[in-house]
Amino acid sequence: MEKVPGVHCAVGESPLWNAREGAWYWVDILGRRIWRLDAASGEQRIWFTAEMPACIALTDSGALVAGMETGVFELTMDIEQHVHAVLLAALPGMKQGMRFNDGRCDRQGRFWSGTLYLDKPELRAEGSLYRYTREQGFSAPVVSNLVVQNGLGFSPDGRTMYLSDSHVARQLIWAFDYDTDSGTPSNQRVLVDMNAHRGRPDGAAVDVDGCYWICGNDGGCLLRFTPEGKLDRTIDLPLLKPSMCSFGGAGMDTLLVTSIAAGRLPEDTESGAVLLVRPGVQGMPETAFRG
């Protein structure tokens, strides 16, 4: 485990490995920034965005697709610190005070993300999960009644979808059967009740064994659950609020873990930092947004 030097995020989120570039990307939501770390040289770059970027995925053209405050955008970064943002679609009926949150592509290249209210301490279960494609635009709400949508992930074969709600009143991780042809989840069931474990469920990743890694926000740890929902590994972190993890690196054997700058463990050297963790297993590469 090592800390990436010189990184401090207000709300670090959505780490992403770009194998073509050999580089990591992630966002600072409240800081309205996109970070890039070259894995070989350690060089870091930052770009500033006009809206809060909540989640990013690669596109098949090499750009980024992002869920932000008003919709889904395609982002290209110039050699300076500016981002060229093209609105792909605005979400119909997006209410004032809401934004997108956790998101990623399924194994077929459809982009998924959910919405939440910025005033998260208030229990407002008005968030929903949406599917977006260039051909069909936004779907109708696929999963509703969410407070703080998080933990989106897909099994290696793409036939199981994972989703969580991080709010202190929920703290649940669900699994769904997933129709890979239509991009439709069904048979929602509780996989893990995180009230019985350390931390609230935040961002997640899936490894080659089909196990589900979740950041234990407020618990200072990473938790690995089997496809049956059994806890089989806990990794303690020097951060109280890890926010999301993602596999990458040349061997897909490194987890980049982002965090939120709020609260510290006694040994925490810098909340809001980014960690590189090698847990001894390999992860699944992310599918690019297609179309």
Secondary structure, DSSP 8 states (H G I E B T S, - for coil): -EE-TT---SBEEEEEEETTTTEEEEEETTTTEEEEEETTT--EEEEE-SS---EEEEBTTS-EEEE-SSEEEEEEE-SSSBEEEEEEEE-TT--TTEEEEEEEE-TTS-EEEEEEES-TTS----EEEEEEETTTEE-S-SEEEESSEEEEEE-TTS-EEEEEE-STTT-EEEEEEEETTTTEEEEEEEEEEGGGSSSEEEEEEEBTTS-EEEEEETTTEEEEE-TTS-EEEEEE-S-S-EEEEEEESTTS-EEEEEEBSS---TT-S-TT--EEE--SS-B-----B--
